[in-house]
Amino acid sequence: MGPGYFWSGGMWIFPIIMIIVMLIVVYLIFGRGNIRAPWCGPSQYYDNVKSSESALEILKKRYAKGEITKEEFEQMKNDII
């Protein structure tokens, strides 16, 4: 059993299998279109999507919550439009 026995005996397949397994693991963690680990949570992605509201929608929500009066709402709406 010399050094050539490793390659001729079929043992060369194990390093290749390990490389393939490592590539699959790396793809599953980071290869989904964005570079972040899955343990970061989906809330970071959804917060970015949710923050794309228009200024008028935000103003309407503030008025509905009672944070601003009708006069302030009308004035800010006129400023936006």
QUIMO-V715826 format. One record per backbone hydrogen bond with DSSP energy under -1.0 kcal/mol. CO is the residue of the C=O (numbers start at 1). NH is the residue of the N-H. E is the energy in kcal/mol with one decimal. If there is no record, write none. Layout:
# QUIMO-V715826
co=CO nh=NH e=E
co=CO nh=NH e=E
This chain:
# QUIMO-V715826
co=2 nh=5 e=-1.3
co=4 nh=8 e=-2.0
co=5 nh=9 e=-1.8
co=6 nh=11 e=-1.1
co=10 nh=13 e=-1.2
co=13 nh=17 e=-2.4
co=14 nh=18 e=-2.3
co=15 nh=19 e=-2.0
co=16 nh=20 e=-2.3
co=17 nh=21 e=-2.5
co=18 nh=22 e=-2.3
co=19 nh=23 e=-2.3
co=20 nh=24 e=-2.2
co=21 nh=25 e=-2.2
co=22 nh=26 e=-2.4
co=23 nh=27 e=-2.3
co=24 nh=28 e=-2.5
co=25 nh=29 e=-1.7
co=26 nh=30 e=-2.8
co=27 nh=31 e=-2.4
co=34 nh=36 e=-1.4
co=37 nh=40 e=-1.8
co=38 nh=41 e=-1.1
co=42 nh=46 e=-2.1
co=43 nh=47 e=-2.2
co=44 nh=48 e=-1.3
co=45 nh=49 e=-1.6
co=46 nh=50 e=-2.6
co=47 nh=51 e=-1.5
co=49 nh=52 e=-1.3
co=54 nh=58 e=-1.9
co=55 nh=59 e=-2.2
co=56 nh=60 e=-2.4
co=57 nh=61 e=-2.0
co=58 nh=62 e=-2.3
co=59 nh=63 e=-2.1
co=60 nh=64 e=-2.4
co=61 nh=65 e=-2.1
co=62 nh=67 e=-2.2
co=69 nh=73 e=-2.4
co=70 nh=74 e=-2.7
co=71 nh=75 e=-2.4
co=72 nh=76 e=-2.7
co=73 nh=77 e=-2.6
co=74 nh=78 e=-2.2
co=75 nh=79 e=-1.9
co=76 nh=80 e=-2.1
co=77 nh=81 e=-2.6
